[in-house]
Amino acid sequence: MERFKARTKLDKFFEVGILLKAVDGVLETIAGILLLIINPITITHLVTILTQHEIATDPHNIVANYLLHASLKLTKSATLFAAIYLLSHGLSKIILVVEILRNHLWAYVGLIVLTSSFIIYQTYRWVYTHSISLLLLTIFDGAVVYLTIKEYEKRLLERSAT
């Protein structure tokens, strides 16, 4: 079976999109591993150290205060859930991208389903948060799903032509 090769501009956009998904998957996996080995008290201590200068210079700094308050609410069960969540999503993305690059058709469908489920959840969260970064991530994920569908259709046509 032939490996994925970008032949058109659309292919190139698809390739960049899935490679960004792979980088995201690696970062999620690393974060998940870190959450498994670092306890919540240590995380709170690290966040306190990292935010103390910002809070000292601007006691109303939104990001620093949010991080500090969030770290104070961490529990072992919450960090375990987050670790499992990050590991499962990160590893899934990595596996799907590798298999797409190996041109396995099932991986295209897997990436479409996985990313579409993220879009649904992110849209649900956006309704409550109105977060610009969440909106941008959702738009990016929508573009990745669109490009993946187009590539999948192209691969199906190529496969049926042979």
C-alpha positions, 0 to 999 in steps of 0.5 A: 500500500502506498503511503500518503503523498500530498499532490495538491494544495488541498492535500498540503492543507490536509497534511498540515492539519493532521500533523498539527493534530499529531503534535496536539496528540503528543502534547496531550500524551505528555500532559497525561503522563505528567498528571499521572506522576505529579500529585495535585499538591505539587501542581498547586505549589508549581502554579503558585510559584509560576503565578506569584510574580504576575499576581504581585504586579497585577492582583487582578490578572485573569489568567494567573488568578484562574490558574491558581484557583483551578489548581487549588481545586485539584483532587486526586480523582480529578487529576486521574480523570484528566490524565486518562482523558488526555492519554486516551485522546492524545494516543488516539490522535497519534495512532490515527495520524500515523495510520493515515500517513500509512494510507489506511482508510479506516484511520480516515473514518476514525479521525473524522469520528473522533474530531467530530465528537470533539467538535460537538463537545467543544460547541457545547462548552463554547455555548457556556464559556464563549471562549475565543480560543475554543471557538478557533479550535472548533473551527480548526477541527471543522476544517480538519474534518472537511479536509479528511472527508475530501481526502478519504473520498479521493482515496476511495476513488483511487482504490476503486479505480485500481 
